[in-house]
Amino acid sequence: MIANLQSGIATDSGETLYTSEERDRLFSRETSLSMKTPYGTVGMGRFGTLSGSVGSYSMWAGWADPFGTAYLDAGIQATMYGFGRADNSIAYLSPTINGWQFGAMYSFDATDGGFNVDYDSVDAGDKNRLANVAVTYFGERFAMQAAVEQIYWENHDAYNVRMDDTTDVGLSMQYDFDWAKIWLTGQYMKNAQLFGNHSVLMDLQGKTSLNNDTGEGITGYALAAAMKKSVGKNDFLAQVQYFDGKYDYSTTAEELDMQRYVLSLGYIYNLSKSTWFYTVASHSWGGGDWKDDRVEELGMQDRVNRTVLQFGINTRF
């Protein structure tokens, strides 16, 4: 048996992360209980999805780029979608056989406490349910991860209309050459509720300049190519990303034609296996309706066009 309790704390304010107005909980990153057997591992609780990069059951995004879906826009989270953490979940990971592993996950209510809902009086149609499957292969030089995620959004009176169900399909491959390691990653998303810093659920609640009255999310595809070169204790990282999609948010206004381009460079000096210095720079810009005056009109310029420089030290306890 394995018990995993993780809490996220903001270092600048001391506040607990990953909470909501309706639920302030201590172990907000992960609260899970798992049983490991020769036939696989079964877990229950709150944890990251198989498609995500956080938690005990991550099987896709955490491997899909050398930046580890971190450093703001530098990782693939700048152009690709993932639900994140899910409450009331059950997951299964198979044993690893000849490098292959399979995983399956289902959440009976992925955002329990996200709204002020009397959960004892609502049926399954009033809860955000999530299904997720993934498969991975890790060989001596070649590795591959693939995942499919489906989200069934709740009926809630906070929204103008019900959010259409979300589907995302991702595939990533890596090959370790003698001179560098290469990543190729792609994802298709349909009705995604979050892209970069833009939340479709906020649009559905009428809290942004984009008042969503169709229930549709962001649909499109993303591609990324990356490399990592290690020299002694030094790691040099580079990645280029591209997203192309549409957002048909209004029954009266024209749909948004959305493109985003991201370039990223990184340098890591490894003091040890658990501590490292990092410097990461990224530059992103939009295309289609995500550029120039149109982005400013929508009040979205800070979510699309930006240059970011980050540096610091990371350590694992």
C-alpha positions in Angstrom: 0.0 0.0 0.0 1.2 3.5 -0.9 -0.2 6.7 0.6 0.7 10.0 -1.2 -0.2 13.4 0.3 1.2 16.4 -1.5 0.5 20.1 -0.8 1.4 23.1 -2.9 2.5 26.3 -1.1 3.2 29.6 -2.8 6.7 30.6 -1.6 6.0 34.3 -1.9 2.8 34.4 0.1 2.5 31.1 1.9 -1.0 30.4 0.5 -2.1 26.9 -0.4 -2.2 26.3 -4.2 -4.8 24.4 -6.3 -7.8 25.4 -4.1 -11.0 27.2 -4.8 -13.3 29.6 -3.0 -15.6 26.7 -2.2 -12.8 24.3 -1.0 -9.6 25.2 0.8 -7.8 22.0 1.3 -4.4 21.2 2.6 -3.3 18.3 0.3 -4.3 20.0 -2.9 -1.7 18.6 -5.2 -2.3 14.9 -4.6 -4.2 12.8 -2.1 -4.1 9.2 -3.2 -4.0 5.7 -1.8 -2.5 3.0 -4.1 -2.0 -0.8 -4.0 0.9 -2.2 -6.0 0.7 -5.9 -7.0 2.5 -8.2 -9.5 -0.5 -7.6 -11.8 -0.3 -3.8 -11.7 -1.0 -0.8 -9.5 -4.5 0.5 -8.6 -5.0 3.9 -7.0 -7.8 6.1 -5.8 -8.1 9.7 -4.8 -7.1 13.1 -6.3 -4.1 13.1 -8.7 -2.9 14.2 -12.1 -4.4 12.6 -15.2 -2.5 10.1 -17.3 -2.3 12.7 -20.1 -0.8 15.3 -17.7 2.6 15.8 -16.2 1.9 15.9 -12.5 1.3 13.2 -9.9 1.9 9.5 -9.5 0.1 8.4 -12.7 1.5 10.8 -15.4 2.2 8.9 -18.6 2.3 11.5 -21.4 3.0 15.2 -21.0 5.7 14.8 -18.4 7.8 12.9 -21.0 6.8 14.8 -24.1 9.3 17.7 -24.0 12.7 18.4 -22.4 11.3 21.3 -20.4 8.9 18.9 -18.6 5.8 21.1 -19.1 7.5 23.7 -16.9 9.0 27.2 -17.3 5.7 29.0 -18.4 5.7 29.1 -22.2 8.8 27.1 -22.7 7.1 23.7 -22.2 4.4 22.2 -24.4 1.7 23.6 -22.2 2.0 26.8 -24.3 0.4 25.1 -27.3 -1.2 21.8 -26.0 -4.0 20.9 -23.6 -4.3 18.8 -20.5 -7.0 18.7 -17.7 -4.5 18.6 -14.9 -5.6 17.2 -11.5 -8.8 15.2 -11.0 -10.8 14.5 -7.9 -12.7 11.3 -7.1 -10.5 9.2 -9.5 -9.5 5.6 -9.9 -6.5 4.6 -12.0 -4.8 1.4 -13.1 -1.2 1.0 -14.3 -0.2 -2.3 -15.8 3.2 -4.0 -15.1 5.9 -3.0 -17.5 6.5 -5.8 -20.1 9.3 -5.6 -22.6 9.3 -1.8 -22.1 5.5 -1.4 -22.7 3.1 -0.1 -20.1 -0.7 0.6 -20.3 -2.8 2.9 -18.1 -6.5 3.6 -17.6 -8.2 6.2 -15.4 -11.8 7.4 -14.7 -13.0 10.3 -12.5 -16.5 10.3 -11.2 -16.4 14.1 -10.5 -13.1 15.7 -11.6 -13.7 19.1 -10.0 -15.5 18.3 -6.8 -15.7 21.6 -4.9 -15.0 23.8 -8.0 -18.5 25.3 -7.6 -20.8 25.7 -4.7 -23.0 22.6 -5.6 -25.0 20.4 -3.4 -23.3 17.2 -4.5 -25.7 15.0 -2.6 -28.7 16.1 -4.7 -27.3 16.1 -8.3 -26.9 13.2 -10.7 -24.0 12.2 -12.9 -25.0 14.7 -15.6 -24.2 17.5 -13.2 -20.6 16.5 -12.5 -17.4 16.8 -14.6 -16.4 13.2 -15.4 -13.2 12.3 -17.1 -11.9 9.1 -18.9 -8.3 8.7 -19.8 -6.1 5.9 -21.4 -2.4 5.9 -22.2 0.4 3.6 -23.4 4.1 4.1 -23.1 7.2 2.4 -24.4 10.8 2.9 -23.2 13.7 1.3 -25.0 17.4 1.7 -24.9 17.3 4.6 -27.3 13.7 5.0 -28.5 10.7 6.0 -26.4 7.1 6.7 -27.2 4.0 7.9 -25.2 0.4 8.2 -26.4 -2.7 9.2 -24.6 -6.4 9.9 -25.2 -8.5 12.0 -22.8 -12.2 12.6 -22.7 -14.0 15.1 -20.4 -17.8 15.2 -19.9 -18.6 18.7 -18.6 -21.3 19.3 -16.1 -24.6 21.1 -16.5 -24.2 24.2 -14.3 -26.3 27.4 -14.0 -23.1 29.4 -13.8 -22.6 28.9 -17.5 -24.5 30.5 -20.4 -24.8 27.1 -22.0 -23.3 23.6 -21.2 -19.7 23.2 -22.3 -19.3 20.7 -25.1 -17.4 17.5 -24.2 -13.6 17.8 -24.6 -11.3 15.3 -26.5 -7.5 15.4 -26.7 -5.2 12.9 -28.3 -1.4 13.2 -27.9 1.6 11.3 -29.3 5.3 11.9 -28.5 8.4 10.1 -29.6 12.0 10.5 -28.5 15.3 9.1 -29.9 18.6 9.4 -28.1 21.3 9.9 -30.6 25.0 9.9 -29.5 25.1 13.7 -30.1 21.7 14.7 -28.7 18.2 13.6 -27.7 15.4 14.6 -30.0 11.7 15.0 -29.3 8.8 15.0 -31.8 5.3 15.7 -30.2 1.8 16.3 -31.5 -1.7 16.7 -30.2 -5.2 17.1 -31.5 -7.7 18.8 -29.3 -11.5 19.3 -29.7 -13.4 21.7 -27.5 -10.5 22.3 -25.2 -11.6 24.5 -22.2 -8.1 26.0 -21.6 -5.4 27.2 -24.0 -2.4 28.9 -22.6 -3.8 31.3 -20.1 -7.2 31.6 -21.8 -10.2 29.9 -20.0 -13.2 29.0 -22.0 -15.1 28.3 -18.8 -14.6 32.0 -17.8 -16.0 32.9 -21.3 -19.1 30.7 -20.6 -19.7 32.5 -17.3 -19.5 35.9 -19.1 -16.5 37.1 -17.1 -14.3 38.0 -20.1 -14.7 40.0 -23.3 -15.5 36.8 -25.2 -19.0 35.9 -24.1 -19.4 32.3 -25.1 -23.0 31.3 -26.0 -22.3 28.3 -28.1 -20.7 25.9 -25.6 -17.9 25.1 -28.0 -14.2 25.2 -26.9 -11.0 25.6 -28.8 -10.4 23.0 -31.6 -7.1 22.5 -33.4 -3.7 20.8 -33.4 -0.3 21.5 -32.1 3.2 20.3 -33.1 6.6 20.6 -31.3 10.2 19.6 -32.0 12.9 19.8 -29.4 16.4 18.7 -28.5 18.6 18.3 -25.5 22.4 18.2 -25.5 24.2 17.2 -22.4 27.9 18.0 -21.8 29.1 16.9 -18.4 26.9 18.6 -15.8 25.5 21.0 -18.4 22.2 20.5 -20.3 21.3 22.7 -23.3 17.7 22.7 -24.3 15.8 24.1 -27.4 12.2 23.7 -28.6 9.9 25.1 -31.3 6.1 24.9 -31.1 3.2 25.7 -33.4 -0.6 25.7 -32.8 -3.4 26.1 -35.4 -7.0 26.1 -34.4 -10.4 27.8 -34.2 -12.7 29.1 -31.5 -16.4 29.3 -32.5 -17.5 31.0 -29.3 -20.4 33.1 -30.5 -23.7 32.6 -32.4 -23.4 36.2 -33.8 -19.7 37.0 -34.0 -17.2 35.5 -36.4 -15.1 32.6 -35.1 -11.6 33.2 -34.0 -8.8 31.9 -36.2 -6.0 31.1 -33.8 -2.3 30.4 -34.3 0.6 30.5 -31.9 4.3 30.2 -32.4 6.8 29.6 -29.5 10.6 29.4 -29.4 12.4 28.3 -26.3 16.0 28.0 -25.1 17.3 26.7 -21.8 20.4 26.0 -19.9 20.6 23.8 -16.8 23.7 23.2 -14.6 23.2 20.1 -12.5 24.8 20.5 -9.0 23.6 17.0 -8.2 20.8 14.6 -9.1 18.4 16.6 -6.9 19.6 20.2 -7.3 20.2 22.3 -10.4 20.5 25.9 -11.6 18.4 26.9 -14.6 18.0 29.8 -17.1 15.2 29.6 -19.6 14.0 32.1 -22.3 10.9 31.9 -24.4 9.3 34.1 -27.1 5.8 33.5 -28.3 3.6 35.4 -30.8 0.2 34.9 -32.4 -1.2 34.6 -35.9 -4.6 34.8 -37.5 -7.0 36.6 -35.1 -4.4 36.3 -32.4 -2.2 39.2 -33.4 -2.0 43.0 -33.7 -5.2 45.0 -33.1 -7.4 42.0 -32.8 -5.6 40.6 -29.8 -5.7 44.0 -28.1 -9.4 44.3 -28.8 -10.0 41.0 -27.1 -7.8 41.9 -24.2 -5.7 38.8 -24.7 -2.3 40.3 -25.6 -0.7 39.1 -22.4 -1.8 35.6 -23.0 -0.4 35.3 -26.5 2.5 37.7 -27.4 5.2 37.7 -24.8 8.9 37.2 -24.1 9.8 35.5 -20.8 13.2 35.1 -19.1 13.4 32.9 -16.0 16.3 31.8 -13.8 16.7 30.2 -10.4 17.5 27.1 -8.5 15.4 23.9 -8.1 15.8 21.2 -5.5 14.0 18.0 -4.7 13.7 16.7 -1.2 
